């Protein structure tokens, strides 16, 4: 038997672990930022060069204006691949380059003016120890990113995974396919080049900054640490297993009271349950009597075995118009087709229930809120694109919840409120309700 003090200690430990986990994730998301900014005031060497060494006649110049770099390029088509280039040197010794592998994005704030192609290429030259030659930068791995500055000079932020290794460099250096990936762990040099288009062009670039952004601790590393912390705590949790068994037994003793509450939620009288048919004769779906025992069993299993249980309330939008404009026979045909559409897209173990009128309920064991919302959204699209007997488009609204530590009546009421919130927000949408709070705001029930 576990004492109340032991229970409190376990609850306190779990609460502390949860708070620490949330704090660490928040710290990783909001803090731990790692930024490397390159602008007119950075300490790294930068020079402007052109294609004159290759026999070209292009002209380039560079000026510093506070934090800005003003780069001018006059391209001449004399050379086959004319270019202007800014060369940033991070280290005179290629073995002592900078590690860019920890950055996740690169932000570029560049404004381009003039005629000709304004597309630019950003190169990170990585020195591969053992294969590259220190005295020949052409052997350093050429990681390339092409971009075109925004017309207004606003910032462009690009993920580092957008870099690729220039194919001509791979071919010229006979790099095998298994070593063809981007490598940025040792970058002694960065280049900013024009597009390499053979044209005559006058271009002026205003470079406010090039900024590499990332985290000192990646989300994967933080998640691994948190998992290790929880696994260690689980060893303590196992000592309290008997407490969970007691909770399960207590839940069994509450079964009769829960059954009475469920009957009230389903609006069935105990005397009539055994007399009613289990299925709706029009659609073949289960009716409320048919789902009662299954709902009770699935809810009990979800609580005792800590498995998710989702409910999806589905309601055809403006169904009254179908009956008013086409007659009740056509309305019945629409209900039958709607039921068949739902049944076709759910699993064999899921339950389809006609809740009343044009409203249906899906009960989905072992289904998280995220997956239930995905199912509801897929059903919503299927209804919207389906060919209906009325030859007119129809839509449906969906409310989605998962069972929490609550009564089944409260579980169903939350799902119903989510559905009517979808109606209230304009129909033809999916609304989900998360873990219930102490107080909630009711949503007016619109005309269906």
Buried (B, 14 or more C-beta within 10 A) or exposed (E): EBEEEBEEBBEEBBEEBEEEBEEBBEEBEEEBEEEBEBBBEBEEEBEBBBBBEEEBBBBBEBEEEEEBBBBBBBBBBBBEEBBBBBBBBBBEEBEEBBEBBBBBBBBBBBBBEBEBBBBBBBBBBBBBEEEBEEEEBEBBBBBBBBBEBBEEBEEBEBEBEEBBBBEEBBEEBEBEEEEBEBBBBBBBBBBBBBBBBEBEBEBEBBBBBBBBBBBEBBEEEBBEBBEEBBEEBEEEBEEBEEBEEEEEEEEEEEEEEBBEBBBEBBEBEEEEBEEBEEBBEEBEBBBBBBBBEBBBEBBBBBBBEEBBBBBBBBBBBEBEEBBEEBEEEBBBBBBBBBBBBBBEEBEEEBBBBBBEEBBBBBBBBBBBBEBBBBBBBEBBEBBEEEEBBBEEEBEBBBBBBBBBEBBBBBBBBBBBBBBBBBBBEEBBBBBBBEEBEEEEEEBEEBEB
